[in-house]
Amino acid sequence: MKPLDLWFRFICSLSVIFLSVSGFYLPGLAPVSFCEEDKKTGDCQSEIQLFVNRLDSVESVLPYEYDVFDFCQDEEEKRPSENLGQVLFGERIETSPYRFTFKKDEACQKVCTKSYDTAKLEDKANLDFLKRGMQLNYQHHWIVDNMPVTWCYDVEDNQKYCNPGFPIGCLVTAEGRPKDACVINSEFNKKNTFYVFNHVDITITYHSGEHENWNGARLVSARLEPKSVKHSSENSQTCQGPPMEIPGEFSSNLNLTYSYSVTFESTDLIKWASRWDYILVSMPHTNIQWFSIMNSLVIVLFLSGMVAMIMLRTLHKDIARYNQVDQEDAQEESGWKQVHGDVFRPPQKGMLLSVFLGQGTQIFIMTFITLFLACLGFLSPANRGALMTCAVVLWVLLGTPAGYVSARLYKSFGGEKWKTSVFLTALLCPGIVFADFFLMNLILWVEGSSAAIPFGTLVAVLGLWFGISVPLTFVGAYFGFKKPVIEHPVRTNQIPRQIPEQSFFTKPVPGIIMGGILPFGCIFIQLFFILNSIWSHQMYYMFGFLFLVFIILVITCSEATILLCYFHLCAEDYHWWWRSFLTSGFTAVYLFVYAIHYFFSKLQIQGAASTILYFGYTMIMVLIFFLFTGTIGFFACFWFVHKIYSVVKVD
């Protein structure tokens, strides 16, 4: 077995083992037992309900609900309760007319027939929307027993990829070029024609439960193969024949019949706890991710060790020299000791800096706890929306640290407008994010996308913000202002020292630009997979690797900022407050540049609305990452400056 498979199985099994030993399951993740209809008891059920989720596309940022397309509808439509994360991500799960009975194979069962009359404008609009969905390669996402129904097919190097979605259909262009899924069948060859996948062959695999301590069987996989079939008759279904063609020009009436076949297979080789393995292991670039991340970690750790060694040796010599020199020689001495009377002089715009640092602290703690819980398996892909829900709830509850840090720093800067400071801490950065999010939501509303947040949810988010987060920020600020001013190891002179002329590399802008390179170098590989999961709708599950990269990012931001701060202090430039924040915070600028590169090189997004949405959401990510990395750099530099000036003798 490959090292990747061993590692993946180990990571995925940790939470299952933990929960099994503890004797409970996470909400919504408990196994369901199935049995045949004549053996149905209270412990198992025979009916298998297929749920449908929103449809999305790699060529558009706009997802749509299943009902928006003219597919077969469930007469008794029910929607399971969705958590906050699912709503914010635009997931819209509902029941479908596809229902199966356990271990009852069915062949070519009709679901419904949709008729399109050329004389009816509504039919023309519905068919045009369906064709638009096929042209943009919109994908179905079906769910059985809280598990995606996958379409598995061969890719390069004899690998099999299991896609948790399958297309509505495909298009052969007017030039005769087959697009997307049309390449799988040579019969899809008529120019300017759409081929709709109106039939699916579903295979459901189950673990029989024999020699196990549970009753009934458990489903371990659900796969399908989409087909395009022109049914010969509405009543006698054969599901064999030529593909179902929809001409580019709607010139004659059309009947479109949807059907399915289902078969059940038994295997006791797959455990219920590892039933997601075949999906995640088959995802593309997994091996690339494994080796690239390990390579990146080794390089970054090596560079971090080198930086730490240089800093420790150089600083040790500096401190020893400064503490041994007599007073007369000290007058001619140059270096970081000479700015001891100005190094803790309060910065300009100190209120804004303290506000940014308060919000950055809130984001840092939120990220750390979220990733830690994800590593334990509490936020796995099976627990839909849990990651976003956890992040939002933690952000709301962590208003107190934000207020406390902002208030303590603002007080140490000598600020007096404490009310303004607290209000800005509670409202400035969250307000920018909410305003951006609201504008993006308006676009989604106009486009009729399922990702548009309902008005009630927006009110609920505002309630969490103003009802919980803002009061907690005020509580934190109260305790922060009650604390005494942070004591610095040296006194600040009344008259500012003149800063000598700086070389090119010790000027602020070049130092800030260089400071973000190393931190970005340790995250860009993970960034590719994160962007893939967001915009290319691929599952992200390597939270163990992500947590390691998070730790490496913290170390790298800290050391890069400390190193540049030391060089600037040696050049007798004591304006380090804002520079330390912006040096590591500039990593966010590289993030934005990479997002632009990713948009033009990896995505095929079409339309002005999708482009605006992409960059609108990217700006939210960039702002959050800017506060996050800037805060890490500032506090590392703050600790460093305090440390070096506390161990040197100053007369």
Secondary structure, DSSP 8 states (H G I E B T S, - for coil): --HHHHHHHHHHHHHHHHHHHHT---TT-S---B--GGG--TT-B-EEEEEE--EEETTEEEEE-GGGS-----TT-------HHHHHTT---EEEEEEEETT--EEEEEEEEEEE-TT-HHHHHHHHHHHHHHHTT-EE-EEETTEE-BEEEE-GGG-EEEES-EESEEEE-TTS-B-GGGGG-TT---TTEEEE--EEEEEEEEE--TTSSSSSBEEEEEEEEEE----S-SSS----SS--EEESS--S-EEEEEEEEEEEEE-SSS-GGGTTHHHHHTSTTHHHHHHHHHHHHHHHHHHHHHHHHHHHHHHHHHHHHHHHS-HHHHHH--SGGGGTTTTT---TTHHHHHHHHHHHHHHHHHHHHHHHHHHTTTT-TTSTTHHHHHHHHHHHHTHHHHHHHHHHHHHHTT---HHHHHHHHHHHHHHHHHHHHHHHHHHHHHHT-TTS--HHHHHHHHHHIIIIIHHHHHHHHHHHHHS-----SS---SS--------GGGSHHHHHHHHTHHHHHTTHHHHHHHHHHHHS------HHHHHHHHHHHHHHHHHHHHHHHHHHHHTT----HHHHHHHHHTHHHHHHHHHHHHHHHH----SHHHHHHHHHHHHHHHHHHHHHHHHHHHHHHHHHHHHHHHSS---
